[in-house]
Amino acid sequence: MTTIADKIRQVAGKRKAIILAHNYQPPEIQALADMCGDSLELSRRASRTDAEVIVFCGVHFMAETASILSPEKTVLLPRMEAGCQMADMITAEALRIRLDTLPSMPVVTYVNSPAEVKALSTICCTSANVVQVAESLDADEMLMTPDRNLAMYAAARTGKKIHLWDGFCPTHERLKPKDVEAARRKHPDAVFMAHPECRPEILEIADVIASTSGMLRHAAQSDAREFIVGTETGLLYPLQKANPGKRFYPASEKMLCPNMKKISLEDVLNCLENMSNQVKVQENIRLPALEAVEKMVKLG
């Protein structure tokens, strides 16, 4: 019996398509994908393939990043309404207005942002390299957008004065110290891993602070057998899959991003069959956005 996953693979083969799935996607999407991982990591890996079509199972800014790095490829987002609430908290117009109120300074922009905002930025960063990026700049003062929690994390670990943008990830913002305390009571031997998008008071009590890829690496290398995971619950699937002898528990069941759960297998098949929901970044935005991304990549 032919399954929907089989049909997707057949059509993907005909289209010369590669399917990417972010670490927060539903298990059936991650199981189907050719590559799973962090958003920028996926776009960079896909750009080095000979695929003609990229199907990005994630949210809108991720598909934009794939288009920025692979302008010659067709990028499809299975559900166009799969957005990112944090990315929606900043626009190019709002950034220009804010910059008019500040002295001249670099703008560091998290990759979880719209392409038009990246295009106005000095350099981009990820949750894994934000400290390195901040320290790489000659300036002692900078504006960091759009995640205030990530900016506070970087400010606490550098000697830089970092101006905050009042944006945040609602999923990570939901996690409170009382949630972590409750999880630790249930699993007293577990290591608590927190994402830098969490509130500062969460990071203060974390055993490990890491991006999603960083959590996957740490769990694989650690001697610990149990982990409390302080990020979107979708990461539990790849963590458990990669470490079958270990146990992983959500820091809170509230840490679920509805946008990351919008894409279904049917959506993937439909967009591939119809070549619908194309995401294309215009050249006047793509080129300066690419420059901001490449400055970051050159740091290693």
C-alpha positions as CSV (number, residue, x, y, z in Angstrom):
1,M,0.0,0.0,0.0
2,T,1.4,3.4,-1.0
3,T,1.5,5.9,1.9
4,I,1.4,9.6,1.6
5,A,5.0,9.7,2.6
6,D,5.8,7.4,-0.4
7,K,3.9,9.8,-2.7
8,I,5.8,12.8,-1.4
9,R,9.1,11.0,-2.0
10,Q,8.0,10.1,-5.5
11,V,7.0,13.6,-6.4
12,A,10.1,15.1,-4.7
13,G,12.2,12.9,-6.9
14,K,10.5,14.1,-10.1
15,R,10.8,17.7,-9.0
16,K,14.5,17.3,-7.9
17,A,13.3,18.6,-4.5
18,I,14.9,18.4,-1.1
19,I,12.7,18.5,2.0
20,L,13.9,20.3,5.1
21,A,12.3,20.1,8.5
22,H,13.1,22.3,11.5
23,N,13.7,20.6,14.8
24,Y,10.3,21.8,16.1
25,Q,8.2,20.2,13.4
26,P,5.9,17.3,14.1
27,P,7.6,13.8,14.2
28,E,6.0,12.6,11.0
29,I,7.4,15.7,9.1
30,Q,10.9,15.2,10.7
31,A,10.8,11.4,9.8
32,L,10.0,12.3,6.2
33,A,12.6,15.0,5.7
34,D,15.9,14.7,3.9
35,M,17.5,17.0,6.5
36,C,16.5,18.2,10.0
37,G,18.1,20.9,12.1
38,D,18.2,24.6,13.0
39,S,16.9,27.0,10.4
40,L,20.1,28.6,9.2
41,E,22.0,25.3,9.3
42,L,19.3,23.8,7.0
43,S,19.4,26.7,4.5
44,R,23.2,26.5,4.3
45,R,23.2,22.7,3.8
46,A,20.5,22.9,1.2
47,S,22.3,25.6,-0.7
48,R,25.2,23.2,-1.3
49,T,23.0,20.5,-2.9
50,D,22.1,20.1,-6.5
51,A,18.4,20.2,-5.6
52,E,16.3,22.5,-7.8
53,V,13.4,22.8,-5.3
54,I,13.6,23.4,-1.5
55,V,10.5,22.5,0.5
56,F,11.0,24.1,3.9
57,C,8.9,22.6,6.7
58,G,9.2,25.4,9.2
59,V,8.0,29.0,9.3
60,H,8.1,31.9,6.8
61,F,11.4,33.6,7.8
62,M,13.1,30.2,7.3
63,A,11.9,29.9,3.8
64,E,13.0,33.5,3.2
65,T,16.5,32.6,4.4
66,A,16.6,29.6,2.1
67,S,15.7,32.0,-0.8
68,I,18.4,34.4,0.3
69,L,21.1,31.7,0.2
70,S,19.7,29.8,-2.9
71,P,18.3,32.4,-5.3
72,E,18.6,29.9,-8.2
73,K,16.4,27.4,-6.4
74,T,12.6,27.4,-6.0
75,V,11.7,27.6,-2.3
76,L,8.3,26.3,-1.2
77,L,6.6,26.8,2.2
78,P,3.8,24.1,2.6
79,R,1.6,26.5,4.6
80,M,2.1,30.2,3.9
81,E,0.3,31.2,7.1
82,A,3.0,29.4,9.2
83,G,4.7,32.5,10.6
84,C,6.8,33.4,13.6
85,Q,5.3,35.7,16.2
86,M,8.8,37.0,17.2
87,A,9.7,37.8,13.6
88,D,6.4,39.7,13.3
89,M,7.4,41.9,16.2
90,I,9.8,43.9,13.9
91,T,9.5,45.5,10.5
92,A,12.0,47.5,8.4
93,E,10.0,50.6,8.9
94,A,10.0,50.3,12.7
95,L,13.7,49.6,12.6
96,R,14.4,52.7,10.6
97,I,12.4,54.8,13.1
98,R,14.3,53.3,16.1
99,L,17.7,53.9,14.5
100,D,16.8,57.6,14.0
101,T,16.6,57.9,17.8
102,L,20.0,56.3,18.5
103,P,23.6,57.3,17.8
104,S,25.2,55.6,14.9
105,M,25.9,51.9,15.9
106,P,25.9,48.4,14.4
107,V,22.6,46.4,14.2
108,V,22.9,42.8,15.1
109,T,19.8,40.8,13.9
110,Y,18.8,37.3,15.0
111,V,18.2,35.1,12.0
112,N,14.6,34.7,13.3
113,S,13.6,37.8,11.5
114,P,12.1,39.1,8.2
115,A,14.4,39.4,5.2
116,E,13.8,43.1,5.0
117,V,15.1,43.6,8.5
118,K,18.2,41.5,7.8
119,A,18.8,43.8,4.8
120,L,19.0,46.8,7.1
121,S,21.4,45.0,9.6
122,T,25.1,45.1,10.0
123,I,25.4,41.4,10.7
124,C,23.2,38.5,11.6
125,C,23.5,36.0,14.5
126,T,22.1,32.8,15.7
127,S,21.3,31.6,19.2
128,A,24.5,29.6,19.1
129,N,26.9,32.4,18.0
130,V,25.3,35.6,19.4
131,V,28.1,36.2,21.9
132,Q,30.8,35.6,19.3
133,V,29.1,38.0,16.9
134,A,28.7,40.7,19.5
135,E,32.4,40.4,20.5
136,S,33.5,40.5,16.8
137,L,32.3,44.0,16.4
138,D,34.7,46.9,17.1
139,A,31.8,49.0,18.5
140,D,31.2,48.9,22.3
141,E,27.5,49.7,21.7
142,M,25.0,48.1,19.4
143,L,21.3,47.5,18.8
144,M,20.3,43.8,18.8
145,T,16.9,42.8,17.3
146,P,14.3,41.4,17.6
147,D,14.7,39.1,20.7
148,R,15.3,40.9,23.9
149,N,16.0,37.7,25.8
150,L,18.8,36.8,23.4
151,A,20.2,40.3,23.6
152,M,20.2,40.2,27.4
153,Y,22.0,36.8,27.3
154,A,24.7,38.4,25.0
155,A,25.0,41.5,27.1
156,A,25.6,39.5,30.3
157,R,28.4,37.6,28.6
158,T,30.2,40.5,26.9
159,G,31.4,43.9,27.8
160,K,29.2,45.5,25.3
161,K,26.3,47.9,25.8
162,I,23.4,46.3,23.9
163,H,20.2,48.2,23.2
164,L,17.2,45.9,23.2
165,W,14.3,45.5,20.8
166,D,11.1,44.6,22.7
167,G,10.5,41.3,20.9
168,F,10.4,37.8,22.2
169,C,9.4,34.2,21.4
170,P,6.1,33.6,23.1
171,T,6.8,29.9,23.4
172,H,10.1,30.4,25.4
173,E,8.6,33.4,27.2
174,R,6.0,31.1,28.8
175,L,8.5,29.1,30.7
176,K,8.7,30.3,34.4
177,P,11.1,29.3,37.2
178,K,8.1,27.5,38.9
179,D,7.7,25.3,35.9
180,V,11.4,24.3,36.0
181,E,11.2,23.7,39.8
182,A,8.2,21.4,39.2
183,A,10.0,19.5,36.5
184,R,13.1,19.1,38.7
185,R,11.0,17.7,41.6
186,K,9.6,15.1,39.2
187,H,13.1,14.3,37.7
188,P,15.7,15.2,40.3
189,D,18.6,13.6,38.4
190,A,17.9,15.3,35.1
191,V,20.1,18.0,33.6
192,F,18.1,21.1,32.7
193,M,18.9,22.5,29.2
194,A,17.6,25.9,28.3
195,H,17.4,27.8,25.1
196,P,18.9,31.4,25.0
197,E,15.4,32.7,24.0
198,C,14.2,31.9,27.5
199,R,13.9,34.6,30.1
200,P,17.1,35.6,32.0
201,E,15.7,34.1,35.3
202,I,15.4,30.8,33.5
203,L,19.0,30.9,32.1
204,E,20.3,31.7,35.6
205,I,19.0,28.3,36.9
206,A,19.9,26.3,33.8
207,D,22.6,23.6,33.9
208,V,23.2,24.0,30.1
209,I,22.3,26.9,27.8
210,A,22.3,25.9,24.1
211,S,20.6,26.2,20.8
212,T,18.5,23.3,19.5
213,S,21.5,21.8,17.7
214,G,23.6,22.5,20.8
215,M,21.2,20.6,22.9
216,L,21.4,17.6,20.5
217,R,25.2,17.7,20.7
218,H,25.2,18.0,24.5
219,A,22.8,15.2,25.1
220,A,24.8,12.9,22.8
221,Q,28.1,13.7,24.6
222,S,26.9,13.9,28.2
223,D,27.1,11.0,30.7
224,A,23.8,12.1,32.1
225,R,20.8,9.8,31.4
226,E,18.0,12.2,31.9
227,F,17.3,15.7,30.6
228,I,14.7,18.4,31.1
229,V,14.4,20.3,27.8
230,G,13.7,24.0,28.0
231,T,12.6,24.7,24.4
232,E,9.7,23.9,22.1
233,T,8.5,20.4,22.7
234,G,9.2,19.3,19.1
235,L,12.9,18.9,20.0
236,L,12.0,15.9,22.2
237,Y,11.5,13.7,19.1
238,P,15.0,14.1,17.6
239,L,16.6,14.0,21.1
240,Q,15.0,10.7,21.9
241,K,15.6,9.3,18.4
242,A,19.3,10.1,18.6
243,N,19.7,8.9,22.2
244,P,17.4,5.9,22.7
245,G,19.1,4.9,26.0
246,K,18.4,8.3,27.6
247,R,15.2,10.1,28.7
248,F,13.9,13.5,27.9
249,Y,11.2,15.5,29.6
250,P,9.6,18.9,28.6
251,A,10.3,21.7,31.0
252,S,6.7,22.6,30.5
253,E,4.0,21.2,28.2
254,K,3.1,24.8,27.5
255,M,6.2,25.2,25.4
256,L,4.4,24.4,22.1
257,C,4.5,26.7,19.1
258,P,1.3,26.4,17.1
259,N,2.9,27.8,13.9
260,M,5.5,25.0,14.0
261,K,2.7,22.4,14.1
262,K,0.7,23.8,11.1
263,I,2.3,21.8,8.3
264,S,0.9,18.3,7.6
265,L,2.1,15.6,5.2
266,E,-0.9,16.5,3.0
267,D,0.4,20.1,2.8
268,V,3.9,18.9,1.7
269,L,2.4,16.8,-1.0
270,N,0.1,19.5,-2.3
271,C,2.8,22.1,-2.5
272,L,5.1,19.7,-4.4
273,E,2.4,18.6,-6.8
274,N,1.2,22.1,-7.6
275,M,4.6,23.9,-7.0
276,S,2.5,26.3,-4.9
277,N,3.4,28.7,-2.0
278,Q,6.7,29.9,-3.5
279,V,8.8,32.2,-1.3
280,K,11.1,34.5,-3.2
281,V,13.1,37.4,-1.8
282,Q,13.6,40.3,-4.2
283,E,17.1,41.1,-5.2
284,N,17.2,44.6,-3.7
285,I,16.4,42.9,-0.3
286,R,18.2,39.6,-0.8
287,L,21.7,41.1,-1.6
288,P,22.1,43.3,1.6
289,A,20.4,40.5,3.7
290,L,22.9,38.0,2.2
291,E,25.8,40.3,3.1
292,A,24.6,40.4,6.8
293,V,24.4,36.6,6.9
294,E,27.8,36.1,5.2
295,K,29.5,38.4,7.6
296,M,28.3,36.1,10.4
297,V,29.3,32.9,8.5
298,K,32.8,34.2,8.0
299,L,33.3,34.3,11.8
300,G,33.3,30.5,11.6
